Amino acid sequence: MPPRGKNKRTREQQLQDFRVVKMRRALMFLSRTTEGFTSKEIAAQVYLDHSTVRANLAWLYKQLNAATNAQAVAAAFRKGLLK
């Protein structure tokens, strides 16, 4: 039976929201790397394990077709994702 009411969100909408949140978080981490912070330092600042920060950055590198932090930063600037 289909969901009723205005507050029911489709699975696709939920996945899109997840992707947006994940992208924002990964871009925040990437931005902090441009300030010279390591993944361990970023993790301590946001109370996460550093492997979570590294995983988010790896995911972002894949989305940006980047192999290194410098390539990811350049791609993010070109796409207007970082200012």
ABEGO torsion letter per residue (X at the ends): XBBBEAABBBAAAAAAAAAAAAAAAAAAAAAAAAAGBBAAAAAAAAGBBAAAAAAAAAAAAAAAGBABAAAAAAAAAAAGABX
